[in-house]
Amino acid sequence: MSQLPKAPWSEVSMDFAELPNSEYLLIITDDYSRYPVVETVKSTSGNTVIPRVDKVFSEFGIPDVVKTDNGPPFKSREFSSFAQTLGFKHRNITPRWRRANDEVERFVRTIKKVVKTATVEHKNWKQEMHRFLRNFRATPHTTTKIPPATALFGWALKTKLPELKKTLQDPAVEGNDRKAKSRMKRYADSKTYVQPSTIQEGDTVFVKRDDSKRKRDTPYRPDSYVVVQKKGSMVTPRNNNATITRNSSCFKKAPSDNGDDEEASDGEDAGQQ
């Protein structure tokens, strides 16, 4: 009995399912999670198969070990060179001993039944296969008792199957995300000059134009507003035509009676729009 790999996607198995239309399904299963990846190929030649395997490895990562039978593409010099280039170990299973690659062999038989049933029922076999894959990846595996997608990625796939939703979040991911956002906030704050808002209810203000202003336009609209409400950094002014609500950094106070202008714009939360 083969041992369970130490980590997801560290060991994978490959095989083919031949279709009635002379196409093939290249099937790659993760030996840890049992997560299957299926690619449609026109032939089993190395020139056709290797680029598809390379595509899968670019999406999921390069495994440590790849197990295959002695089929045409896998015993070729090209596949050996491909394995050496990417740095994975290619392990040939014992000929005529299916137990050595039982998981992928079993999945080949299952996926062929799905395609055959869809064909007999005059359904789109690719859509039926995709539906089956979604459900298979999201359903607890009979051996591991964990959905393959959850075992591989750490989170549950959303499907139309009934499910009890759980939040599966790696504490390290959460912590690193929080640290990165904190660094970005500090950087943004260092690039702006954040000043306390001086705007008060009853002040006359001008409104900053949006980003779509033309080059010859002034930064602020010519019509003035009177502030009727202020809640924290949110300011609500009104004129005869409209009432608007913006961050305080979108306004500047109108010149005071003595003719002195206020700052070009109110500084609170600048750059946070």
VEXTORRO-8680 format. One line per field, with one value per residue (C-alpha): residue in one letter; y, x, z. Coordinates in steps of 0.5 Angstrom, whole numbers, plus 2048, in hexadecimal, padded with zeros to 3 digits. Layout:
BEGIN
rest	a|...
yy	Y|...
xx	X|...
zz	Z|...
//
This chain:
BEGIN
rest	m|s|q|l|p|k|a|p|w|s|e|v|s|m|d|f|a|e|l|p|n|s|e|y|l|l|i|i|t|d|d|y|s|r|y|p|v|v|e|t|v|k|s|t|s|g|n|t|v|i|p|r|v|d|k|v|f|s|e|f|g|i|p|d|v|v|k|t|d|n|g|p|p|f|k|s|r|e|f|s|s|f|a|q|t|l|g|f|k|h|r|n|i|t|p|r|w|r|r|a|n|d|e|v|e|r|f|v|r|t|i|k|k|v|v|k|t|a|t|v|e|h|k|n|w|k|q|e|m|h|r|f|l|r|n|f|r|a|t|p|h|t|t|t|k|i|p|p|a|t|a|l|f|g|w|a|l|k|t|k|l|p|e|l|k|k|t|l|q|d|p|a|v|e|g|n|d|r|k|a|k|s|r|m|k|r|y|a|d|s|k|t|y|v|q|p|s|t|i|q|e|g|d|t|v|f|v|k|r|d|d|s|k|r|k|r|d|t|p|y|r|p|d|s|y|v|v|v|q|k|k|g|s|m|v|t|p|r|n|n|n|a|t|i|t|r|n|s|s|c|f|k|k|a|p|s|d|n|g|d|d|e|e|a|s|d|g|e|d|a|g|q|q
yy	800|807|80C|813|818|81D|823|825|825|822|81B|81B|815|816|811|812|810|80F|812|80F|815|814|819|818|81A|81B|81A|81D|81B|81E|817|81B|81F|81B|821|820|824|822|825|823|821|81F|819|816|819|81C|822|823|820|824|82B|829|826|82D|831|82D|82E|835|836|831|831|82B|825|821|81A|819|812|80F|808|807|80A|80D|814|812|80E|813|817|81D|81C|81A|820|824|821|822|82A|82B|827|821|81A|815|80F|809|805|7FD|7FB|7F7|7F8|7FD|7FE|802|808|806|80C|80F|809|809|810|80E|809|80E|814|80F|80D|814|816|810|811|818|816|811|816|81B|820|824|81F|825|829|822|821|828|827|820|823|829|824|81F|825|827|821|81D|818|811|80F|816|819|81F|823|823|82A|82B|827|82A|831|832|835|832|833|836|831|830|82A|82B|82D|830|836|836|83C|838|83E|83D|841|843|845|849|84C|84E|851|855|857|859|85D|861|862|865|86A|86C|86E|871|875|877|87A|87E|884|882|888|889|88B|893|892|893|894|89A|89B|89D|898|897|88F|88C|88A|882|87F|880|888|88B|88E|895|894|897|892|894|895|89C|89C|89C|897|898|893|890|88A|887|880|87F|880|87F|886|888|88E|891|896|898|892|88C|889|885|881|881|880|886|886|887|88E|895|89B|8A1|8A7|8AA|8B1|8B4|8B2|8AD|8A6|89F|89A|897|891|88E|889|884|87D|880|87A|875|876
xx	800|803|804|800|805|807|804|7FE|801|807|806|801|7FF|7FD|7F9|7F5|7EE|7EC|7E6|7E1|7E3|7EA|7EC|7EF|7EF|7F5|7F4|7F8|7F6|7FA|7FB|7FB|7F4|7F1|7F0|7EF|7F1|7EF|7F1|7EE|7F4|7F4|7F9|7FE|804|809|809|801|801|808|805|7FE|802|807|800|7FD|804|804|7FD|7FE|806|80B|80A|810|80E|80A|807|805|805|809|805|808|809|80B|811|813|81A|816|812|819|81C|816|816|81D|81C|816|81A|815|816|813|811|80E|809|80A|807|800|800|7FA|7FA|801|7FC|7F6|7F3|7F4|7F2|7EB|7EA|7EB|7E6|7E1|7E2|7E1|7DA|7D8|7DA|7D7|7D0|7D0|7D1|7CB|7C7|7C9|7CC|7D2|7D7|7DC|7D7|7D5|7DC|7DD|7D7|7D9|7E0|7DD|7D9|7DF|7E4|7DF|7DC|7E0|7E4|7E3|7EA|7EC|7E5|7E7|7E5|7EB|7EB|7EB|7F1|7F5|7F3|7F1|7EA|7E3|7E1|7DA|7D5|7CE|7CE|7CB|7D1|7D3|7D7|7DD|7E3|7E9|7EF|7F6|7F8|7FF|7FB|7F7|7FC|801|7FB|7FA|801|801|7FB|7FE|804|800|7FC|803|806|7FF|7FF|806|805|7FF|7FF|7F9|7F6|7F0|7EA|7E8|7E2|7DC|7D4|7D2|7D8|7D8|7DC|7DE|7DE|7E4|7E3|7E3|7E9|7E5|7E7|7EA|7F1|7EE|7E9|7EB|7EC|7E5|7DE|7DC|7D6|7D6|7D2|7D1|7D2|7CC|7CF|7D6|7D7|7DE|7E2|7DB|7D9|7D2|7D1|7CB|7C9|7C3|7C4|7C6|7C9|7CF|7D3|7DB|7E1|7E4|7EA|7E5|7E3|7E7|7E4|7E2|7E6|7E4|7E1|7E8|7EA|7EF|7EF|7EF|7F3|7F2|7EE|7ED|7F2|7EE|7EF|7F2|7F4|7EF|7E9
zz	800|7FE|803|803|801|806|802|7FD|7F6|7F8|7F4|7EE|7EA|7E2|7DD|7D7|7D6|7CE|7CC|7C6|7C2|7C1|7C7|7CD|7D4|7D8|7DF|7E5|7EC|7F2|7F7|7FD|7FC|7F6|7F2|7EB|7E5|7DE|7D8|7D1|7CC|7C4|7C5|7CA|7C7|7CB|7C7|7C8|7D0|7D2|7D1|7D5|7DB|7DB|7DB|7E1|7E5|7E3|7E7|7EC|7ED|7EC|7F0|7F3|7EF|7E9|7E9|7E2|7DE|7D8|7D3|7CD|7CF|7D6|7D4|7CE|7CF|7CE|7D5|7D8|7D6|7D8|7DF|7E0|7DE|7E3|7E8|7EA|7EB|7E6|7E9|7E4|7E7|7E7|7E1|7E1|7E8|7E9|7F1|7EF|7EC|7EF|7F0|7E9|7E6|7EA|7E8|7E1|7E1|7E4|7E0|7DA|7DC|7DD|7D6|7D3|7D7|7D5|7CD|7CE|7D1|7CB|7D0|7CF|7D2|7D4|7D8|7DC|7DD|7E0|7E4|7E7|7E8|7EC|7F1|7F1|7F4|7F9|7FC|801|7FE|801|803|806|808|806|7FF|7FA|7F9|801|802|7FC|7FD|804|802|800|7F8|7F7|7F4|7F3|7F8|7FF|804|80A|809|80D|80D|80C|80D|80E|814|810|80A|80F|813|80C|809|80F|80F|808|808|80E|80B|805|809|80D|806|803|80A|809|802|804|809|80D|811|816|812|813|810|814|813|810|80C|805|801|7FA|7F7|7F4|7ED|7EB|7E7|7E1|7E0|7DA|7DB|7DA|7E0|7E7|7EC|7F0|7ED|7ED|7F1|7F8|7FD|805|809|80D|810|812|815|816|80F|80B|809|807|803|800|7FA|7F7|7F2|7F6|7FC|7FC|801|800|804|807|802|7FD|7FF|800|804|801|802|809|809|80A|804|806|802|806|804|7FD|800|807|809|80D|80A|803|7FF|802|7FD
//
